Amino acid sequence: MGQLETHTGELHAELGAIKLKIKELLEENKRLSMENQRLRKILKRETVGESVEQVLVPTVNEQHQPSKSGQRDISVAAVGEGYDNLARLYHEGFHICNVYYGHLRTEGDCLFCLSFLNK
């Protein structure tokens, strides 16, 4: 009976390790798929005639611009773009909350992420 209990414990530990590895592989797969899509868009834009520098280099409106007082202000477009990026990440299946940021959402909606989006 002791051997059976030990063997069951070992199987449980091994199953936990396999689940973690599967989660890591799923997250990596999703990340690589997103990067692949991004690179395809860049390649498509490049073949149409738009250069890669124009796609990757932010415009002047997207960067921080110094104000008259010497401080840097974030333009309204950049703030809206940041929110849009977070919303897009969430809808693609990733956490955007500070608890699990960047991890793949495997169990439906996350209340932390949703409350962050609703702010």
Secondary structure, 3 states (H helix, E strand, C coil): CHHHHHHHHHHHHHHHHHHHHHHHHHHHHHHHHHHHHHHHHHHHHHHHCCCHHHHHCCCHHHCCEECCCCCEECCHHHHHHHHHHHHHHHHCCECCCCCCCCCECCCCCCHHHHHHHCC
